Every structure is written in C-alpha cells, then in structure tokens.
Amino acid sequence: MNQNPEQIARDKIDSLLEQAGWKIQSKNKIVFSVGVGVAIREYQTDEGPADYVFYHPENRNVRTETWSEENPEGRWRKFTYDEIIARDKTNLDIFWIKDKSLTDLDNLPEPDEIAADIIANMEEGIACFRKVLKEFPERG
C-alpha cells in the first residue's frame, strides 16, 4: 500500500498506543465501551482537529466542564444533586448527543477517509476472525 509520511507516522502511533492498551477509534464511529482507555483519531475540537483525543473513564472525575452560558453547545456540564432533583420529571435516562458534524454536509469526511476507515475496520475484523480460526483444531 502506498502511504504518505503522515499515514506511516499515524500507523506507528496507533501501533504503539495499542501496545500500551489503548483502543483506537475513528472520529466517525466512537464506541467508548471497547476498553478502559479509548484514543479517538482526528477528533474535531473548538480549536480545530486534534490528532488524538484520549478518553479514560477512571479520569472522569477530573473532567473539565465545557458547557457555560457563553458556550451553551459545550457537551460536559456538571449538575449538583439538588439541581437534578429540582427538575420536573427528574430521571437519569441516558441519551445520545447529536453530533452536528455528521449532519453538516460541508464538514463530512472526504470519501477516501470514510473508505479508509471502513477498510481498517474490516481488516481488524478479519484479523480477529483469523485469531479465532487458529483456535479450532485442524481437520485432516
């Protein structure tokens, strides 16, 4: 496969992160439940795209609040127990946050990026199936 220097470097970083126990995720398909530490590639931030954003649930209590009166689109907001209980029909149902970047057609990833993500996911799946196949006894 003909790769540019940036992709070669990203592959090496991905490999090192995986060896350290991080689960690499695409910015287009983030599954936080895949492991204790999740590294998200090319995640869009307020400052522009970050090469990697890291999520580690054991650090959730030191998370920085991103919501404010000035930034009502911020995704992380702390509420006190009293603020939650004071609400009408209080519950702790979980819902998905809508990612505006996926509905903004001008900001969708390029088709080759989407295709590369699909190929990487398929190759990872095939590698997993090969590991499973090796566990079966050979038939002669």
MOSULTA-V130228 format. One record per helix or strand of 3 or more residues. SS is the DSSP state (~ for helix, > for strand). FROM is the first residue (numbers start at 1). LEN is the number of residues. If there is no record, write none. Layout:
BEGIN
SS;FROM;LEN, SS;FROM;LEN
END
This chain:
BEGIN
~;5;15, >;23;4, ~;32;3, >;37;9, >;48;9, ~;57;6, ~;81;5, ~;100;3, ~;105;3, ~;111;25
END
